[in-house]
Amino acid sequence: MRAPRGPARPRRREHLLTERAALVAWAERHGVDLDATLLAVYTLALGPLYEEPFALPVVRFTGPDAQRPAECGELTWARSPAPGTDPATAARAHHEQLAADLARGGGGGLAEMRSLAVRRRRTADFAHPVVYTSVLDVSARPLPPGVRPGPAGTATPDVTLDCVTVDDGETLHLAWDALDERFDDGVLDEAFERYTGLLTALAAETGPEPEESGTEAEDDGPTTDATRAHSDAHRLLRTANDTARAYAADGPVHLLFEERARSRPEAIALRWREGVMTYGELNRRANLVARRLRRTGVGAGTSVGISVRRGPAMAVAVFAVLKAGGAYVPVDPSLPSARARAMLADTATAHLLVTDGGPGWPIPDDVGVLDVDAPGTTGADLPDPGNPAPVTGPDAVAYRVFTSGSTGRPKCVVVAHRSLHNLFAWCRRTFGFGPEDTGLCVTSLGFDLSVFDILGLLGSGAGLYLADEAEQRDPELLVEAMLRERVTFWNSAPTTLARLVPLLREHRGEPGTDALRLVFLSGDWIPLSLPDDVREVFAGARITGLGGATEATVWSNWFPVATVDPEWRSIPYGRPIDNARYYVLDERLEPCPAGAEGDLYIGGDCLALGYHGQPELTRERFVPDPFGDGPDARMYATGDRAAFRPDGVHGVPGPQRPPG
């Protein structure tokens, strides 16, 4: 498509399809409506113009006032069918998608489309060049005798080609309004001829009348099996990813904790071997550190490193950074010096929160240091300055965390507050986290499971026991803490829990074994024997496998592990959480049918913003989502292979990189 050369007037191509009744009958035989039929033929006619798959906006008239359609519209999206797809299969796919989108509620029609274009043009050239507008039915409003319709046309800003149709009950008035100078010479004439010709051919087809039951007549021809498989694969993708659910994302995520601290300041927030800390005290300390950070210039999105010993300072530091408006960067005290310095440099971190003695590596001279436990910082004699007013919103950066680097150079993943809101809302809804829970934190801040331990649990009013370094290393001490503190929630990699199993068996039936209700296992393969080993001691525990990627905000899929099937080679990945989507696609980015191996992609509100300081890698791994809600939708290319089961659960067909 050519770049615009200035203001232009659209040219209208028109065709009167007098075989309206026959085309409607064709649509009914195939179980679709007129819009799905026209949209299918439109995308098929445009297919030869584009080498890659494409998606286009669909504006639907859904309101009661047909005379004011633009004010009563819904905006959804349609994806181009694969080359060789027959019209019936394409129409059925569009019909199902449009019906599902309409049931969920679309955007605000043309107004939403224009608004998006205006926002995107602030940073780059942007438009919605090709649009389909649903049929305008005027059959109930015939013109008075002797009155003929005058010339008509559409001229929507940022639209280069618009397919419009008027249905007067006897004839379909087909029209394309286009800015011809944006297209190569002659291509629109050829495409419009394909469009009208194919519609005329469909209207000329004969077939059985629609059955009263509404069942579809079977297609004839050698491509029936292939097209049916294609349609089934799309249907499986849609049903497996029917995860849309509303959630609150009001401001930065630490506000959830502040509300808990306000309503229950004397409730115990943190426990460790040497003591406890209330919500009110934790909030006071975080506020004091946040005030100091703001005085040193920390604001929205500023990277602040955290390198503290295990204990309450972990939570104090995390909440302090978020309250100041910054994004925390975990830099473990035990890291090699070169790795720590590289992490600070890569993220332009000029502020570092530490505890007594500092980290085990030299701190660069240009990095400011603040001891969060120092009497002058959080001493008991210092009054609470109050919660600082938020300076960030849900789309601001919450943390920057480095991957392990097991597949190459470590990457710094940037995660916003919004995806955390989505994750925490799903966890609360699905598992009922609340003040009666006590979690056990055994992971470091550099491992993103700790994100839920600190921000998720404390934002739900639960308590959190922070295992120290000795308890981390010694399974006996960890088991002792688990039973003594009556832990209700365990969250770790499978290997961490598996090494406790031999010791746990010795405590079967003892006090504390009746408390554990939830076990989250993620980040690596779950041994098939581990769920039953845990339930042997903790009879009331529900075992859940979770996974995803650091780039998809801690967890984005889950699988409740009940009875372990002896035929399993591994615990299945499971299903996506709320507002997450999992795709298994072939090399053309088409959905793979059930049982067929393909590349695994993750989409939806769970996605991170990208990689810090690596825009090219971000564009390479976070690609446009052809099945998402609108042109801004992205999906993350995991690099893994997977396959869907017929029930929509996805798993791995063979040895691959572990989930999580």
ABEGO torsion letter per residue (X at the ends): XBBBAEBBBBBBBBBBBAAAAAAAAAAAAAGBBAAAAAAAAAAAAAAAABABBBBBBBBBBABABAABAAABBBBBBBBBBBBGBBAAAAAAAAAAAAAAAAAAEBBAEAAAAAAAAAAAAAABBBBBABBBBBBBBAAABBBBBGBBBBBBBBBBBGBABBBBBBBAGABBBBBBBBBAAABBBGAAAAAAAAAAAAAAAAAABBBBBBBAAGBBBBBBEAAAAAAAAAAAAAAAAAAAABABBBBBBBEBAAAAAAAAAAABAABBABBBAAEBBBAAAAAAAAAAAAAAAAAAGBBBGBBBBBBBBBEAAAAAAAAAAAAAGBBBBBBBAABBAAAAAAAAAAAGBABBBBBBGEBABBBBAABBBBBAABAAAABAABBBAEBBBBABBAABBABBBBBAGAAEBBBBBBBBAAAAAAAAAAAAAAAGBBAABBBBBABBAABAAAAAAAAAAAAAGBBBBBBBAAAAABAAAAAAAAAAAGBABBBBBAAAAAAAAAAAAAABGBBGAAABABBBBBGBBBBAAAAAAAAAABAABBBBBBBEBAAAGGBABBBBBBBBBAABABBBAEBBBBGBBBBBBBAAGBBBBBGBBBBBBBBEAABBAEBBGBAAAAAAABBBBAABBEAABBBBBAGBBBBBBAAGBBBBABBBBBBX
